[in-house]
Amino acid sequence: MERKYSTLLIPLFAVPIVLAACGTGGTTSGPSSDENPESGVNGDVVTIDFFNQKPEITTQLEELADMYSEETGGNTEVTITTVGSGEGSAGLQARFASGNEPALMMLGGLPEIERYSDSLLDVTELEMTDTIIDGMLEGGTIEGTPLGVPLNIEGFGWMYNKEIFEAAGVDPDSIQSYEDFVSAVETLDSQKEELGIEEVFAFSGGENYIVNQFSANFTSPEFNESIIESYEAQELEWEYGDQMKKYTDLFNQYNVQPILTVDYSRSVEELFVNDQVAMVHQGIWIVPTLNEIDPAFAQEKLGMLPVYGENDTEGKIIAGAPFYVGINKNLDEAVVEEAKNFLDWMYTSEEGKEMITGDLAFVPAQEGYDPADISDPVSSDLYQSLLDGETGAMTHKQYPDGWFQQVLYPEFQKYLNGDQTWEEFEENTARAFTEMR
């Protein structure tokens, strides 16, 4: 089989990456390639630095920046500063500590939004805020004031290959319970040689953010599918820990091994897109990567199954905004106004909206889109599920600062590796959750 490889930036990087997008009309100001671009005003040109924590969309944001500069006749330059590999939060703190604060910033979850709440503008001033789907501002709201707008909507669960399922005689629509899911896994495993797959799963045990996302399937019901409740929680009791253990034992048994060495690149770009595994625990953010490697994959092969996190018969897709975009109100008034204008243009202009559902391949966090216009069938279904209120909450974005990196992930690794019991995993992570809150 011919292997296909991506030329895209994958979602994780070992070092910070800084990229700038410069307008083409008129004189530009501010650095275009320095490590720390600054927001400011130089003559007639306003420079807005946009701090981006999603490396996989850097190219598209650059294009938006160029388009907006042209729209303003070169009077505005938007620079895109990208820091990935889980270092975005630390990178943003360093920017504030140095006094080189960005005008626009992606913020992941309420703990991070609260950290910068004194610097963030009330986004009810934006025109685009009125178009946001009910409930989607919750994840950007501190003490009743919305301080960030949702970048987009993402959802995650078991992404599966429709062609492999069909070849194995597994009907995804027949999977209506955890036991049905187990039966499908066993059927796929029994036909590995005929199907030409290495294993059923390529769970990325080598990525802390995947483990973090996986946990949300089981903490969301504990916190009543509420971002606010999970953010305010002082304890994690692992009320649905038994469900999480069942899934963990299942995929570890039928996963590409050693599981702790499997990362995003191997899982998605090597194994999944090349039909070497049937399932990965991922979300719709992999669509741009799949499109780059095999444009037909997302349209024809990609499906997503829910996780039965609360019990064996109620499955849900976890969905919500992975990041909220905040505006720094402490900068020059002209910079703040132009930052507001850029966000409104990005989300309400025809050009911006075309990018949202086109090159960015976003599921919009706004009402008014036809699900049929969403870039791929899985994303379209997710958008409709969100409108219908049939999704779980992204509780994993609300955990205590540093908890999933410092505690959840290493403790989960120990369990996967057989170095501790599940009871020890729950006890150690629950204790640290309270201590770090």
N, C-alpha and C positions, 0 to 999 in steps of 0.2 A: 504494500500500500504506500502511495506517495505521501510523504509527510508534509504538512503545511505549517509554516511558522509565522509568527506575528512580527511586524515591524513597529507595533505600537509600544508606548511606554506601559509597562504593567503597573498595577496599583501600588506596588511597594518598591521603595528605593533604599539603598544602603546609605546614601548621602543626600543632603538637601540639593534640590535642583532649582535654579533661578532662571526664569525665562521672561523676556520682555516683549510686548507687542507694541509697535510704534505706529502712529497714524501717518498717513501719506500726504495730507493736505496742509501746507503751511509749515511754519517753524515749530519744532517740538522742543520741549524742555524736559529736564530731569534725566537721570541716567537710563540708558537702554540696556546696559549689560553689567552694571555694578552688582555686587552681592546684595546690597540693601537699597533698592530704589526708594525714593522718597515721594510722598504726596506733597503737592505745593503749587504755588502760582509763580510763574516766571514770565513777566510781560503780559502778553495776551493769552498765554497758554496755561491751562490748568492740568496738572498731572495728578492722576489718581492711581495709587498703588493698591492692587487687589491681591490680598494674601490668600492663596489657593492651597487647600489640603487634599485635593484630588488630582494627582498627577496624570491619570488617564484621560482627563479632559483638558489638559493644558493647551493642546493645539487648537481645540475648538474655542477656548476662551481667548486665545490670541487672535483668532479670526474675528470674533465678536468685537474685540478691542479695536482692530483695524477698521471694521465696519462703522463703529461708533465715532471714531476719529474722523472718518470721511463724512459722516452725518453732520458733524459739528464744524465742518470746514477746516479741520486741523486745529481747532481751538482747544480741544481736549485730547490728552494722551492718557490711555489706560495701560499701565504696566501690570503684567501678571507675574507675581512672585510665587513659585511653587516649591513647597517643602513636603516631601512624602516620607515613606518608610516608617510611619508611626511617629515621626519626629516633628509633625506640624505643630502640635500643642507647645512643645518646648521651643520651637523656632519662633512662634508668635510671642511667647513670653520674653524671649531674648530681644525681639524687636521693641517691645514696650519698655523693657529695662534700659535699652540703649537710647530711648527717646526718639527712635525712628519708627513711629507708629504708622501702620497702613491706614488708608481711608476706608477700604472695604476688607472684610475678613470673614472667612468661613470658620464657623464655630461648631464644634461637635458636642451637642448635648447641653443640658442645663447647667451642669457643674462648670463648664467652660464659659458659658454665657454669663453666669453669675460673677465669675472672676473679672470680667471686663464690663460689668453692668454700669459702673460709674462713667464709662467712656462711650456707651452705646446710645444711639438715637432711638427715640420712640418711633417705630416704623409705621404707626398708624398715619403718619404724615405722607406716606407713599400712596400713589395712585394704584399700584399693583396689589396692595394689601387687601383691597376690597374684593379682589377676584379669588382669593385663596379659599380652598375647600374648608368647610366647617371643621374645626378641631385641629387643623394643621398648624395653627399658630401656637398651640399649647406648648410645643417643644422649644419655643423661643421666648417664652413669657416668664418674667420674674416679678413676683408680687403684683400680678395683674397687669403689668405693662409689657407689651410685645417689643422685644429688643432685637429681633432677627426675623427675616423672612425665609421660609423653606427654600433651599436651593432647588430641590426636585423631590420626587418620591422614589424610594427604592423598596424592593421587597425581596425576601429570600426564603428559601426552603430547599427541597431536593430538586435541583435542575437535572433533567433526564433527557436521554437521547431517544426520540420517538421511534426512529428506525430500528434501533436495537431492541426496544420493547416489542415492537411489532414482529420482528424476526423471531423473538422468543415466545410469541403467542401471549404476551402480557398486555391486557387492555388497561391503560391508565385510569379510565373511567370506572373500572371495577374496583379500584382501590378506595374503599370507603371506611377503612379502619386500620389500626396498627397491625392487626393480624393479617389483613389483606396485603399490607406493605411487606411484612415478613415473608409471606408466601411468594410475592413477586420477586423478592431478593433471592430466595432459594431457587426459584425457577430459573432466573438469570444465571445464577452460579452453576447450576447443573448443566448449562449449555455453553459454558465459557469457550470451549474449543470450537464448537460450531459457529458461535457468534464472532469469534476472532477477538475477544476481549481479554485483557490481562486479569482484571478483577471487576467486581460489580461497582465498587466505590473507589473514588480518589479523594477522600476527605483530607484536607490540608492540615495535618497534625503539626506541621512545622510553622504555622502562622498563628500568632496570638489573636489577631482580629477575627479569624474564622471561628476559633473556639469561643470568643466573646459573643459573636453573632449567634452561634449555635445555642448558647445558654439562654438567649432571649426567648426561645421557643418554650422554655419551662419557667422562666421568671415572669413573663408577661401575664400568665393566668394568676400567679401568686399575687401580683400587684394590680389585679383586676383590669388588665389591659390599659393601664393609665400611666402616661409619662410622668405626670405630676406626682402620683402616689409612689411610683418607683424612685423618683428623685428625693422625696421626703422620707422614704423608708429608713429606719434606723437599724433594721435587722433583715437578714435573708434567712428564711427557715427551710429553704429547699422543700417546700410543700409538694412540689412535683418532681423532686429529685429522682424518684423511682422510675419515672418515665424517661428522664434524661439518661439514666444508667442503662435502661433497656436499649435505647437507640445507640448509645456509645458502644455497648458490647456487640451489637449487631454489626455496625459498620466496621468496627475494628477487626471483626472476624473475617469480613469479606472485602477488606481494603487492600490497596497496593501497599506493600511493606518495604522497608520499615516506615511506619506511618508518620513518625516524627521527622522524617526527611522530606515529606511531600509538601511542596510549597505551591503558590499560585501558578507559577510558570509551568511546573510539571503537571499539576492537576488540570488546569484549563487549557493552556496553550499546547501542551504535548499530548496528554492522554485523552481528555474529553473531546476536543475538537477533531481529533484523529480517530474517533470511534474505538478507543482502546479501553474505555470504561463506560458503564451505563449511567452513572450518577455522580454528581458532586454537590456538596453543600455550598451553594453560592447564591448570588442574586442577579438581578437584571443588569447590574453594572458590568457584567461580562459581555453584554451584547456588542458594544463597540469592538472589543477584542475579537470576538467571533466573526464579526462582519469583516474585519481586516484580513483574517486568515482564510475564511470561507464564507463569502457573502450569503450563501444559500442556507447555512446551518441554522441561524436564528429564525429564518422564515419557514423552514421546512422540517427541521429536526428537533428544535428546542421545546421542551415542556417544563412545567414546574409543579411539583407535588407538595401539598401541605405537610406539616409535622403535627402529629397527635400529641401535643404537649400537655394538655390538661387531663385527658383520659384517652382511652383506646378508640373512641368513636367520634371525637370532635377535633377535626384538623383545621389549622389556620396557617395562612401565610403571614409572616411578620412584615409589616410595612410602615413606612413613615419617612420623614426627612432625615437623611444621613448627616446633613450639615445645614446650619442656618447662616444666612449672610447678614452681618451686622455692619452698621455705618458708624464710623468714629466721629462723634459730635464735637470733639475737642480741637479739631483742626481748623484751618482758615475757613471762613464762611463760604467762600467761593468753591473750595474743595468739597465741603459738605453738600452744598447744593448740587454740584455736578455729580457727586457720587449718587445722590438720590435720583437725579435725572438718568444716569446710566442704568440703574436697576429698573426704573420704570420703563425705559426704552427696551431693555433686555427682555422683559416679561410681557409687555403690552404692544410693542410695535409688530407689524407684520413680519419684518425681517428677523426680529428677535424670536418670535413665536415659531417661525420656520426652522430656526436653528435648534430651538428647544426639542421639537419632535423629529428633526432631521439629523444633522451631524452630531449633536449632543446625545441623541437617542434617549432623552429624558422621558420619564413619566411625569407629566406636569403636576404641580401641587395646586393648580388652579382649576376652577370650573370653566366650562365653556368649550372644552375640546371634544371633538367626536372621537370616541374610542377607536374607530376605524382608521383615524389619522395617526395613531400612535405607531411608532416605528416597527414593531414586530408583534406577533400574536400574543406572546407571553406578557409583554408590557401592556398591551391593550386590555387583556383580561385583568391584570393587576389594577389598572386605572378604574375599570368598572367595579371591581371588588371594593376598592377604596370608596368610591362614590356610594356603594351600597352598604358600607359599614361592616364588611365581612372579613376584616383583617385584625391581627394582633398588634401590640404596640412595641416600639423599639426601646424596650426597657434597658437594653445593654448600653445605651448611650448615657444612662443616668446613674450608673454605678459610681461609688466614691472614686475620686481622682486617683489614678494609678492602680486601682484594685485589680483590674483584669490583666494588666501587664505584669504586676509584681506578685500576684497571688493566684487568681483564677487559672491563668495559663500554665504556670509551672506546676501547680497542684494537679491540673488535668493531665499534663504530660506524665506525671508520676503514675497516675492511674492507668493511662494508656500503656505505659511501659511495664506495668505489673509491680511497681515499687511501693504501692500503698493500696489499701482497700477503698471502696467507695465511701464507706462510713467516715474514714479519715479525710477523704477529699471534702465531703460536706462539712465536717467539723472544722477543718482548718480554714476553709473559705468563708464559712459563716462567721467565725470568730473575727477574722480579719476585716470582713465587711463592716461589722459594728465598730471595730477599733478605728478604721480609716474614715468612717462617716463623720 
